[in-house]
Structure formats: structure tokens, C-alpha cells
Amino acid sequence: MVIDTIRRLLFCCVLCLAQALVLNRIHLFDCATPLLYAYMPLVFPLGYPKWARLLWCFALGLAVDTFTNTPGVAAASMTLIGAIQPYFFALFVQRDSPGDLRPSVASIGRMKFSFYASALVLLYCVAFFSLEMFSFFHWLWWAKCVLGSALLTIVLILAIENVRKP
């Protein structure tokens, strides 16, 4: 349990630093920014406690908000994804799956994981940019930001999954 907590804390720190120092400087076509820290709620195991999942997601979102000057936007969006993730992941596994099953390409397959990650990242980007813009007057710009950022994030997540050890 302690090793898992230390690993998860290190993972949060790496994702937060990568986002704040590198990925926030990438603005493809002036609207698409990869939001790699959204990868963290995707990899929680099936039987992980819901309160801990929400706490981790909120803490990472708050850390990202602190470093990227988006007050509360990432924390709210990450908490939403942390709340939805166990129910959404349960759709992709059998009922008699072990409680410690982790979502990955190795455990559920490439197509299932791609769909799982794409849907949650798209939902995250919709929530993030809806809260950030807080207006639908420029809905075309909003759609470009959501789709572009989701696409970049999904590509990065799938690239990480392909090199990650099972």
C-alpha cells in the first residue's frame, strides 16, 4: 500500500511537471494543447477506493491549476473524470474480473483501451474547455480546442501505453 502511494505520488509529480514545464508551451494551430495529466485517472485499478481516486484526481488537478494559472478548471474536470472512471471502465471488463485489474493495452486490448481512453479524454476536454471559456458564443473555437487537445492527448496516451511495461 505504501509503495503504491509513493509510486502514484511520483507519477502525479512527473505528470504535473511535464504539463507545466513542457506541454503547456505547445499550442498547435493556436488552440490545441496536450493535456497529458488526464492520463492519471485512466489507469486506476478496478477495485481502487472511490474516495482515494477522487482525492488523487482533485489533488493533481489542483497542482496543475496552481502551475498553469487556470483557477479550479483542471481540478473540477479531473474530479469529474475520477468520479466517472470506475463505472466507465466496468463497461469494458467482464463481471468476474479481478479487483486489481488495471486499464491498459495489455489487460483489455488495444481497441478497447483506445475507445476507453478516447471517450474519457474527450469528456475531460469538453469539461475543461467549457469551464475555461464559460461561454458558447465562440462555439467553433471551443470545438477546435476540445477536438485538437483531445486528439493530441489521446496520441500521447497511446504512445505511452505502447512503451509501458505490463
PyMOL commands that set and color helices and strands:
alter all, ss='L'
color gray80, all
select helices_A, chain A and resi 2-21+23-25+36-43+50-68+73-90+105-108+110-133+139-163
alter helices_A, ss='H'
color red, helices_A
deselect
rebuild
show_as cartoon
